[in-house]
Amino acid sequence: MKNITNFIISIYNQNYELIIEPSIVLGIYFILFTIIFLENGIIIASFLPGDSLLILVGVLTAKKVISYPMIIIILTFSASLGSWIAYKQGKFLKKNKKINLIKKKIPKKYYKYIYLFLYKYGFYSLIFSRFIGFFRTAIPMIAGIYELSQYKFQIFNWISGFIWILLLISLGHFFYNTTFFKNYEIIITTILTIFPIIVLSIGILTLILNFIKKKYIK
């Protein structure tokens, strides 16, 4: 918890000396790995701010706080592993005839859209869905439910994971070196820091409210 606090405070104050210690950097790698893994692997965690977080990570790689090649490798593994877990969940629930558990977590209209998206684009939908929040978690699970080829799934899973991580981190990395970023560095960095926290807070609050609502209805 202390590492997370130091990380947020350091970025907000533009003071990166606090987070260059090896123990804190390792903690940051672990936190990023966990967030990306959960967002890609667990439906109820699909609200996690993966996209904006990756752009912020790209900025940090440009500042030499985080290793550019290292974080791409770590987060590619994290995203792909998460999607593989989602795929396995789909297969498990289908095999044990518990598919209704997924339908309860995915609104009916979204389930229909996701199925049509998967049906239309096949395994290429794994690449497209990486850039669409919630879809990147749901598509692998639906692929597992319909028992699409695990071999092909893994190929597109790892390729899509790498593309998603590489593009967004590179976007943040190269955006940092633009004149526009230099002119508004404090404002942009503050937004990139606060926005994921806001999204995370809203997501957690929504989960809590849904839990209370279901319990109250029962």
RANOR-V50152 format. One record per backbone hydrogen bond with DSSP energy under -1.0 kcal/mol. CO is the residue of the C=O (numbers start at 1). NH is the residue of the N-H. If there is no record, write none. Layout:
BEGIN
CO:NH
CO:NH
END
This chain:
BEGIN
1:5
2:6
3:7
4:8
5:9
6:10
7:11
8:12
9:13
10:15
21:25
22:26
23:27
24:28
25:29
26:30
27:31
28:32
29:33
30:34
31:35
32:36
33:37
34:38
35:39
36:40
37:41
38:42
42:45
43:46
45:48
48:50
49:53
50:54
51:55
52:56
53:57
54:58
55:59
56:60
57:61
58:62
59:63
60:65
60:66
61:64
67:71
68:72
69:73
70:74
71:75
72:76
73:77
74:78
75:79
76:80
77:81
78:82
79:83
80:84
81:85
82:86
83:87
84:88
85:89
86:90
87:91
88:92
89:93
90:94
91:95
92:96
93:98
94:97
98:101
99:103
100:104
102:106
107:111
108:112
109:113
110:114
111:115
112:116
113:117
114:118
115:119
116:120
117:121
118:122
121:124
122:125
123:126
124:128
125:129
128:131
129:132
132:136
133:135
134:138
135:139
138:142
139:143
140:144
141:145
142:146
143:148
144:147
149:153
150:154
151:155
152:156
153:157
154:158
155:159
156:160
157:161
158:162
159:163
160:164
161:165
162:166
163:167
164:168
165:169
166:170
167:171
168:172
169:173
170:174
171:175
172:176
175:178
178:182
179:183
180:184
184:188
185:189
186:190
187:191
188:192
189:193
190:194
191:195
194:198
195:199
196:200
197:201
198:202
199:203
200:204
201:205
202:206
203:207
204:208
205:209
206:210
207:211
208:212
209:213
210:214
211:215
212:216
213:217
214:218
END
